[in-house]
């Protein structure tokens, strides 16, 4: 079957201009196939593999896929998928374990988007999985039945890794949803649709040039170009994710038929909501019921995106057709999926449910705290509250159990897709007018148009930590990588975990420090007993791939520079000598490093996380141990090093250090 032309190729002049622009940007992209847009054949929609249970194994690796006849493109995929990953089916209430192996040659993370889980299991930029390593998160499934997803969240590389295809869907089931008469035969009448687009270089590889490459020229659904699917002539369920870098979609059908929203980001709505259009921004999900029962078997209908002539700021509405702000799909109505009708199934759903859920939402009277978050800056770097993102710098601190009202204020530059980890919220106000009916279900991602504000209410419950943060950020990956992110801690009001750990560490002060003997990277002898004979020793424990170790290193350089004649600062790193030298060069460390690839020293000091810090008093006894670093801790170290070394306290500035004690990535102590 041939594809119907829904958008036209450039004229020759436009192609020449686009080519010149792309060369200036360091790329020449592939437009050759666009000329055959009206003759390309449809391809059968790929349905990702479904896996279920309580124990999952995921492996992210470099793959390849043929999107064009006779051409191969390098991609990333999980498990057996050549682009994207399998769909994970989870049951509410189950305790699940997931093994995530990183078989790439670069660090990654795996974030469980939309899931309500402890921050240390969240998979944000802090839970780095080094190349060749495996991460083993475990958590209880607490979310409602609905559509969620997993994807990389590695700082400053999220856009590139998603571009290559890293990601996958999560479908959660629960007893209430299971009792409803809804389509749920995966791949038959319950269809996952992951929407995204890509631009190609002339060598058929994906382009990925940050903010200069925000829109693809060619639409993929589940990694399929020009997709078609055969669906039964009955009610069908479409579970749709916008997995783009920046583009938004205004979804509807070519014949303008009415369809029904039955679920948003966080699960089912109270009752089906009739619509003819649904806007879906990056990171948002929607579940639709579409009645195909009146369609003729053998006929067809097209799912469309009506992206023509939106107000400026709608992502993908720019009239340009070339980088940095344009594409062949921009400011056009285009086909998303060609649907062919076939005979209904034996268990066809023929009626629309009248009731789906009884959601209890938070109201103004429940609110215990209000906050305002402002989006500032402009392309290519947007910020929250005039602060570019800095790892381990807490932007908001939330009390466990609080019901909070957040207002996101956008500037007049462009629209953004605001996402917050951990919680599902209710949108209560838009400055532009009433909140659309289909937006009034549970959400974790919301579109904030330029010059507008959005207000939502959420409850922060169940999980607290004073060292492991959650994130809030724009889900447009180019904006996220550029700094439009913030961190928030959920903390218990009456109990401080960090203080408890610190008190426990302080109790070790009478014990002798664990001895070690070896050499530094310059082959000079390093013996704790010699180092601590008549000077204090500061041990700084480093996880090779942890970004917090890099952030913390300058502060230990300061201490080394200030007290180097009266104390010894030593970095203990879980790396071989060659890797340790590269790390030292990267951070410009002024203190000696002890390579501890087998983590014998690390284990002997009980260092569970990077930037664990131990002060050894002259004579070799433990003075104090800190399970992380922070401004207050550094000031205390400054005083202790002066006292133990018998010198005046130096005036040091620890600007930029975390306000509270902060720990980094976990060491693999079972190595």
Secondary structure, DSSP 8 states (H G I E B T S, - for coil): -B----S----HHHHHHHHHHHHHTT--B--GGGGGTTT-B-EE-----EEESSEEEEEEEEEEE-SSTT--EEEEEETT-SSB--EEEEETT-EEEEEEEE-SSS-B--EEET----GGGS-STTS-B-TT-EEEEEEE--S-SEEEEEE---TTTHHHHHHHT--EEEEEE-HHHHTS-----BTTTEEEEEEEEE-BBTTS-B---GGGG-S-SEEEETTEESEEEEEESSEEEEEEEE--SS--EEEEETT---EEEEEETTEEEEEEEEES-EEE-TT-EEEEEEE-TTS-TT-EEEEEEE-TT--TTSTT--S-SSTTT--TTTTSEEEEEEEEEE---TT---S--S---------GGG--EEEEEEEEEETTEEEETTB---TT---EEEETT-EEEEEEE--SS--EEEEESS--BEEEEETTBS--GGGSS-BSEEEE-TT-EEEEEEE--S---SS--EEEEESSHHHHHTT-EEEEEEE-SS--HHHHHHHHHHGGGGSB----EEE-TTS-EEEHHHHTSSSEEEEEEE-TT-HHHHHHHHHHHHHHHHHTTTEEEEEEESS-HHHHHHHHHHHT--SEEEE-TT-HHHHHTT--BTT-EEEEETTTEEEEEESSB-HHHHHHHHHHHHHHHTS-------TTS-SS-B---B--TT-
